[in-house]
Amino acid sequence: MNIIPFIGKTREAAEKEAKKQLGPDITVISSDVVNVRPKGKIFARRMVRINVATEDESDKEKKIREGIASIDRARKRAEVSSVNANAAKRADDTSASDKTAGDSQPVRQKVPDAPAGGHNNDALMEEKLDHIENLLQQKFGRDAAAKEDASKDAQKPEAGAAPVENEKNSEKEAFLKLLYKTLVDNEVNETVANQMVDELEVDSDKEVKMEHVLSDIYQKIILKFGRPETIQPNGNECRIIVLIGPTGVGKTTTLAKLAANLKIKQKKNVALFTTDTYRISAAEQLRTYSNILDAPFHVLYTTEEVSEHVDIYRDYDYILVDTTGHSHRNEELKKNNHEIVEALKAAGQAEVYLVVSATTKYRDLVDVADAYKEIGDYRLIFTKLDETDALGNLLNLHMHTGAPMSYITNGQNVPGDIDIFDAQETVKKLLGGN
């Protein structure tokens, strides 16, 4: 007996593959869950492994020999029975002849009954035995042929494999590989790209059109992004909007765009604050925007001033706060920003938005996001989309942080060049669309 393992995403998938290779009559002797790391992938997958018992060639031959031997024994028993019956018949005939010769009167000869092992039964038995023997030999021949075919099939490349596992890909595999390459070319992190392609449910035994596969991954990435979370109507309470992020990503300009849209388009009362006392130009730039919008402006120098100034404008709809940009390695400024944000949260309903540039390297984006994780929940605003065609970092950082998407900016114009994040448009570009 041989034990052959088969692995699939589910027990049913593993049994299906086993039946495909060994035939419908399989015996599963055990099953368990195993972690399998495909070639070229980083993360292992949870798969189901079944162990199937099969008979080797010696077992089959033994059974055939035993079957044929039993046929031979039955045939010999039939022959012996036939010989005995014929001998008994001849003895009866001889006895009758002797009796007739000894008596003067003729005696009517009695015809004996046909014995159980007579000629008719012998012929029928022979026919049945020959038929069974032929069936056994035919079955043995079919089993041998099936085993040879299964061996040939096992040497063929398996269909439906991941695009990095086999260079001799089928058309479907080649398409999946192309999807993976397109994502990576658009600077989607390899781990994220692998995850997206691995989640595609492509049955290798079914004919699936490539446009269906493309539609599937399109929908899956859109679902990964989720709905954007933006500034919502505040009801009767003042809402505090806080922008955080590194230097040079356009926080101040982004805050001016948000303020202009709230003030001009939505007719809301807004006040502008800044905590950036390190760059004189930042405060002056925001003051200029406040004059244009006819909105009050204040510089916050300490955390103690936060509650006082928020109370002054508590009857406003929104207070927008620009914070100091700093390197993620600057522990002092990171601590100061954290304290300011905590004070703003304590003073009212505060929403925090992490502003980052789409042109920043993914490794640096991860460092930036991790530097601000102590602040707690935040939403993502990506700037400078007009300076790059590769939007992979939007998906990368969203997957890394789990933070909801919010706005994107694509230029310096105020109040224009800002939009709510559009998942469908972004995914089209990630998949190679215009």
N, C-alpha and C positions, 0 to 999 in steps of 0.2 A: 504493500500500500504506500502511495505517495501523498504528501501533504503540500498543497500549492496555495500560497497566499495571494489574495486579490485585494486591492485598495480602491476605494471610491469616496466621494463626498458623503454618501449615505450607504447604509447596508444594502438597500435596494440597488444602488448603482454598482456596488461591488459584485453583488450576485448576478446582475445583468451581464457584466463583463465576463464573469466565470462561465455563465451559460453560453455566452457567445463563443468562448474558446473551447469549452469541454462538452458542450451539449446540454440539453434541458434537464437531464437527470443527474443533478449534483448533490453531494452530501456535505452540508456545512457543519463542521464539528466544533467551531468556536468563532467568536468575533470580539473585537476590542477596538478602543479608540486610540489612535496614535498621532503624534505630531510629525508632519512631513515637511521638510524645507525644500522646495523645488530648486533646481539648479538656476543660479543667477538671481534668486530672490533673497531678501533679507529676513523676512518673517516666515515662520513655519505655519502650516495650516493644520487644523484638526481634521483628520480623515478617519474613516472606518475601515478596518482590516478584517477580512474573513479568511478562515483557513478551510480549504476544501479538500476532502479525501478522495483520491482517485486510485484505481487499480493499475498496477504496472503491467507490462506485457506478460511477465511470467505468471501472474495471477490469472489473467485471461486464458492463457494457454492451458494452465492447469485445469481450469473449469471446463474448457472445451474437451481436453483429454478425458476428464472424468465423465463428461456427458456421453462421449463416443464409447467409452468403456462400458457404461451402463447399457447402451444400446446393444453392444456386442453380447453382453451377458443375457439380455432379454432375448436376442435372436437365438443364442445357443439353447436357452430354456425352451424356446418354441420348437427348435429342431429336435431336441430330445423328446419333447412331448409328442411330436409328429411320428418319430421312429417307434416309440412305445405303442402308439395307437395302431400303426401299421402291423407291428408284430402281433398285437392282440388279435387283430382281424385275421391274420394268416393262421394263427393258432385255432381260432374258432372254425375257420373253413376246413382245416385238416381234421379236426375232431368230428365234424359233421360227415366228412367223406368216409372216415373209418367206421362210423356207426352204420352207415348205409351198406357198406360192404359186408358187415357181420350179420345183418338181419335179412330175412327173406322178403319182408314187406318193405315197399318203398316208403320213405319218410319225407314229409314236406320240409324243405330246407328253410330255416329261419334266417332272415336277414338282420344282422346286428345293427343297433342304433349307432349313428355317427358319434365318435368320441368327442370330448370337449376340445381336443387339440387336433381336429380333423383338418383335411386339406383346405377347405374354404376359410376356416379361421386362420390357418397358417398363412395363406395368401394375404388376407386382410392385415394380419400382424406385420408381415414383411413390408407391405405398402406403407403402413403408419410409421414403422421404424425408419424406413428410407426417407420419408417426408421430414421427420424430426431431425434426422442427421443432416439433410440438406439445409434446413433452416439454421441449424447451429453453425454450419460451415459458412453460410451466407452472412450471418450476424458477425462471425469472427472476421470475415473479410471486410465488412463495413466498418467495424470498430478500428481495424488497422488503418484503413483509408482515412477515417475521421481523425485519428491521431496524427497521421502524416500531414493532413491539411492544417490542423491546429498548430503543429510545429512550424509550418511555413508562415501561417498568419502571425505567430508570435515574433517572427524575425522581421516583419514589416514594421515601418514607423507608425507609432500610435497616433490616431487622429485626435484633434482637439487639444493638443498640448499647448502650454504657454508659449508666447512668441520667442522667448529667449532660450527654450530648451532644445530645440531641434532646428538645425539650419535647413533641412529639407522639409520646409513647411508646405502644408496644403494651402490652397487659396484662402481658406478661412484663417488659418494660422498666420499667413503672410499679412492679411488685413489687420489682425490684432497687433502684429508687430509694428505695422505702419502707424496704427493709433498710438501705440506706446512711444514710438519715435517722434511723432508729431507733438505729443504732450511734452516730452523732454526738450525738444527743440524750442518750445515756447517757455522754457525754463521752469516747467513743473518739476519738482524734486523727484528723483528716481523712485524713492520709496512711495511717494504719493501716486506716481504714475503706475507703478506696479499694483498698488492697491486698487486703483480705478479699473485696470484691465482685468485683474483677478476676480473682481466682483461681477463681471459679465457672465451671465448664465448662457453659455453656448454649448448645446448638445451636439457632440461630434457625430451622432448617429442620425441626426436630422438635417435636412436641407434648410439652412437659414440664410436669408438674403442679407447681403452686406449692409444695405440701408437700414435693416432692422437692428443690426448690431450697433451701427452708428447712432441710431435713435436711442438705443438703450443706454449707451455710455453718456450721451447728451443729457438725458433725463437724470441719470444717476449723479452727474456732477452738479447739475442745477439743484438737486435735492441736498447735496452736500453743502452748498452755499446757503441754502435756506432763504427766508425772506429778509430783506434789509430792515434794520431797525433805525429809524430816523427820529428827528425832533418832532414830537407830537403836540397837539393842542394842550395847553396847560390847565384848562379848567379855570378855577378861581384862584389858584396858587401860583406864586412866582416859581419859575423853574430855572435852575442854575445849570448852564452848559459849560463844561470844563474841557479845554483842549490840552493834551499832554503830548510829548514826543521829543525826539532829538532835534538838534540844531539843523537849520538849512532845509527842512522839509516843506516849509511854507505854512506853518501854523497860523501866523498872524494874518496872512492874506486869506487863508481858509476861514478864519473867524470873521473877517470883514465880509466875505461872501455870504456866510450864514446870517450875519446880522442884517445885511442889506436885503436878503430875501424875506426875512421875518418882518422887517420894518416896511419895505416898499410893497411887496406882493401880498403879505398876510395882514398888513396894517396893525402890527403888534408894537407895544412899547418895549424898547430894549435899552439896556445899559451895558457899557463895555468896561471891563476891568482887565488889568494886567499885573502879573507878579514878576515880570521880567525887568529887573533893575540892573541887569548886567549889560544889556545892549540898549544904549540910549536911542538908537534908530528904531528899535522895535516899539518903544513907547511913543515916539513921535509919529511913527507910521500909523499906529492905532488911533492916536489922537486926531490925526488928519481925517481918517475915516469917520470918527465920531462927529466931527464938525460937519462933514458932508451929510451924514445921516440925521443930524440934529439929535444926537443921542448922548447922554451924560457919560463921562469917562473918568476913571480913577485908577491910580497906581496903588497897589497893595504892597507895603514894605514888610509887614510882619503878619504872623497868623492872628495876633490879637486884633488887628484891624478888620479881619474878615467879617466877623459877626456884626460889627458896628455898621459897615458899609452895606451889607446885605439888608439889614433892618431899614436903612434909608430908602432902599428901592424895592421893598417887599411888595408894594402895590403894582410894580411893573410885571409885565408878562414874562420877560426873560432877562436874565443877567448872563452875559457871555464873558468867560474868563480865559485869557491867554496866559500860559505859564512859561516859566523859563525853560528854554531848550538846553539840553546838556548831553554830554557823552554818557553812554550807559556804564562807563567805567568811573565816572565822577561820583563817588559815594556821598560827598557833602551836598551837592546840588540834588542828588536823588532823594536824600533824606528831607531836604527843605521842601521839595515838591510834594513829597508824600504827606508832610505835615499840613501844607496848604490845602491839598485836596481833602484831607480828613476834616479840616476846619470848615471847608465849604459844604461838605456832606452834613456836618453837624448843624450848619446854619439853615439848611433848607433842602428841597428836593434837587439833588445834583445828579447829572448824567455826565459820565466821563467818556471822552473820545480820544483814542490813541491815533495820532496823525503820523503816517510814515510815507516814504517815497517808494513808488513802484520801481524805481531804478536802483534801489539799494540791493546789494547782494543778499541772498537768502540767509546765509550764515550770520550776517550782521543784523538782519531783521529778527532772527531768533534771539540774539543777544539783547536787542532793544526790547523786545516783548517780554523777555524774562526779567529785565531790569525793572519793568513797571508792573510785574504781576502782584507785588505786595499791595498795590493800590486797590486791587480787587477787580470787580467786573468793569469792563470797558467795551466800547464798540470801535470798529476799525474805519478810518478814513484814509484812502490812498490818494496821494497827490502825484502830479507830474506824469500822468498817463500819456500826455502829448509828447513825451520825450522817449518813449519806448514802444515797441511793437510786441514785446514778450510780456504776457500778463500772468505767467505762471506763479509769480510771488503772491498774487492775490489769493489763489487757492492754497499755496503752501502755508502762508501765515494763518489763514483762517483755520486750516486743518491742525496746525500746531497749537494755536491758542484756544480754539473753540469759540472765539469771540465773534459776535454777529457782524456782518458787513453793514456799512452805513452809506457813506458818500464817496464819490471819486471826483477829482478835479483834473482838468486838462488844459490849463492855461492860466494867465495872470490877470485876466479881465475880471473886474468887480462891477456889478454883482454876477456876471456870467461865468462861464467856464467851471461850473459845478453842477453835478447831477447826482441823483440817487443811484446807488449801485444797481446795475442791471445784470442779473445773473445770466439771462439768456444770451445777451449780446457778448458777454465775456466768454461764455462757454463756446460760442460759435468761433471766436478767435482762437481759443485754446485748441480747438479741433481743426484748425487750418482754414477757417472761413474768413471772409473779408469783413 
